[in-house]
Amino acid sequence: MKKILLALVVILIGIQFIPVERTNPPIRRDISAPDNISTILRASCYDCHSNETVWPWYSKIAPVSFLVAGDVNDGRKHLNFSEWDKYEDGKREKILEEIVEEVEKENMPLTIYTFTHPSAKLDPFRINLLKDWVNQGSSKEKSLRYEK
């Protein structure tokens, strides 16, 4: 038992030396949204879906660092608000619709994220604000443009 415990301690110490990339690339073009929507997106989405990730202290401790970096990289691959200009207009519309679907199904934000960031959990009021913003034609058109 002591040998197993010692081996675990050695492994845990050893994996701390495996580098994990925690970067925030430059912001190309951010999504343009009304202040109330921007506040929701920043609080609930931006840590994984932008180049403005706030890397918490535990993102520097393995093996959690591998999980956090993996979630951020995966999130940015699927949607990156900081690179909104790379999506064409039709793709932007689809992304906005998918955002509504994911938050209505409570797939986003991830439960593991809201466990450590409870203020990121979307309540029905904020979900409806997002849904109304996406479904309003004029708001949708405004959101499809990006800040220069």
C-alpha positions as CSV (number, residue, x, y, z in Angstrom):
1,M,0.0,0.0,0.0
2,K,2.8,2.4,0.9
3,K,4.5,1.7,-2.5
4,I,1.3,2.4,-4.4
5,L,0.9,5.7,-2.4
6,L,4.5,6.7,-3.0
7,A,4.2,5.9,-6.7
8,L,1.0,8.1,-6.9
9,V,2.8,11.0,-5.2
10,V,5.8,10.6,-7.6
11,I,3.4,10.6,-10.6
12,L,1.5,13.6,-9.4
13,I,4.7,15.5,-8.8
14,G,6.1,14.4,-12.2
15,I,3.1,15.4,-14.2
16,Q,3.4,19.0,-12.9
17,F,6.4,19.3,-15.3
18,I,4.3,18.5,-18.4
19,P,3.7,21.8,-20.1
20,V,0.1,22.9,-20.7
21,E,-0.6,25.7,-23.1
22,R,-2.7,28.4,-21.5
23,T,-2.8,31.2,-23.9
24,N,-5.0,34.1,-24.9
25,P,-4.3,34.8,-28.6
26,P,-5.0,38.4,-29.9
27,I,-8.7,39.3,-30.4
28,R,-9.4,39.7,-34.1
29,R,-13.0,40.9,-34.1
30,D,-15.5,40.5,-31.2
31,I,-19.2,39.8,-31.6
32,S,-21.2,43.0,-31.3
33,A,-24.2,42.6,-28.9
34,P,-26.2,44.9,-26.7
35,D,-24.7,45.4,-23.2
36,N,-27.1,43.0,-21.4
37,I,-26.4,40.3,-23.9
38,S,-22.6,41.0,-23.9
39,T,-22.7,40.7,-20.1
40,I,-24.4,37.3,-20.3
41,L,-22.0,36.0,-22.9
42,R,-18.9,37.2,-21.0
43,A,-20.1,35.7,-17.7
44,S,-21.2,32.4,-19.1
45,C,-19.3,31.7,-22.3
46,Y,-16.1,33.7,-22.8
47,D,-13.8,31.6,-20.6
48,C,-14.1,28.8,-23.1
49,H,-15.4,30.5,-26.2
50,S,-13.1,33.5,-26.6
51,N,-9.5,34.6,-26.5
52,E,-10.2,36.3,-23.2
53,T,-10.0,33.2,-20.9
54,V,-9.4,33.9,-17.2
55,W,-7.1,31.1,-16.3
56,P,-7.9,30.2,-12.6
57,W,-5.2,29.0,-10.2
58,Y,-6.2,25.4,-10.6
59,S,-5.6,25.5,-14.3
60,K,-1.9,25.4,-13.4
61,I,-2.1,22.1,-11.4
62,A,-2.0,18.8,-13.2
63,P,-4.1,16.8,-13.9
64,V,-6.8,19.5,-13.7
65,S,-4.7,21.7,-16.0
66,F,-5.1,19.1,-18.8
67,L,-8.9,19.1,-18.4
68,V,-9.2,22.9,-18.3
69,A,-6.9,23.5,-21.2
70,G,-8.7,20.8,-23.2
71,D,-12.1,22.3,-22.5
72,V,-10.9,25.8,-23.6
73,N,-9.3,24.5,-26.7
74,D,-12.3,22.5,-27.6
75,G,-14.6,25.4,-26.9
76,R,-12.6,27.8,-29.0
77,K,-12.6,25.3,-31.8
78,H,-16.4,25.1,-31.9
79,L,-17.0,28.8,-31.3
80,N,-14.7,31.8,-30.7
81,F,-16.4,35.1,-30.1
82,S,-13.0,36.8,-30.3
83,E,-12.7,35.6,-33.9
84,W,-16.3,36.4,-35.0
85,D,-15.0,37.8,-38.3
86,K,-13.8,34.4,-39.5
87,Y,-17.4,33.2,-39.7
88,E,-19.5,34.1,-42.8
89,D,-23.0,35.6,-42.3
90,G,-24.9,32.3,-42.7
91,K,-22.6,30.6,-40.3
92,R,-23.0,33.4,-37.8
93,E,-26.8,33.0,-37.9
94,K,-26.5,29.2,-37.4
95,I,-24.1,29.8,-34.4
96,L,-26.5,32.1,-32.8
97,E,-29.3,29.6,-33.2
98,E,-27.1,26.8,-31.8
99,I,-26.3,29.0,-28.8
100,V,-30.0,29.2,-28.0
101,E,-30.5,25.4,-28.5
102,E,-27.5,24.6,-26.2
103,V,-28.5,26.9,-23.4
104,E,-32.2,25.8,-23.5
105,K,-31.1,22.2,-23.3
106,E,-28.8,23.2,-20.4
107,N,-25.8,21.7,-22.3
108,M,-24.0,25.0,-21.9
109,P,-22.3,26.2,-19.9
110,L,-20.8,22.9,-18.9
111,T,-21.9,21.6,-15.5
112,I,-18.3,21.2,-14.4
113,Y,-17.7,24.9,-15.2
114,T,-20.8,26.1,-13.4
115,F,-19.7,24.1,-10.4
116,T,-16.7,26.2,-10.0
117,H,-18.3,29.4,-11.5
118,P,-21.9,29.4,-10.1
119,S,-22.6,32.9,-11.5
120,A,-22.1,31.5,-15.0
121,K,-25.2,29.3,-14.7
122,L,-27.9,30.6,-16.9
123,D,-31.3,31.0,-15.3
124,P,-34.6,31.1,-17.4
125,F,-34.6,34.9,-17.5
126,R,-31.1,35.1,-19.0
127,I,-31.9,32.2,-21.4
128,N,-35.0,34.1,-22.6
129,L,-33.0,37.3,-23.0
130,L,-30.6,35.4,-25.3
131,K,-33.4,33.7,-27.1
132,D,-35.3,37.0,-27.7
133,W,-32.1,38.7,-28.9
134,V,-31.3,35.9,-31.4
135,N,-34.9,35.7,-32.6
136,Q,-35.4,39.4,-33.1
137,G,-34.6,40.2,-36.7
138,S,-33.1,43.6,-36.1
139,S,-31.0,42.4,-33.2
140,K,-29.8,39.4,-35.3
141,E,-28.7,41.7,-38.1
142,K,-26.8,43.9,-35.6
143,S,-25.1,40.9,-34.1
144,L,-24.0,39.7,-37.5
145,R,-21.9,42.8,-37.9
146,Y,-18.7,43.0,-36.0
147,E,-16.9,45.8,-34.4
148,K,-14.0,47.2,-36.4
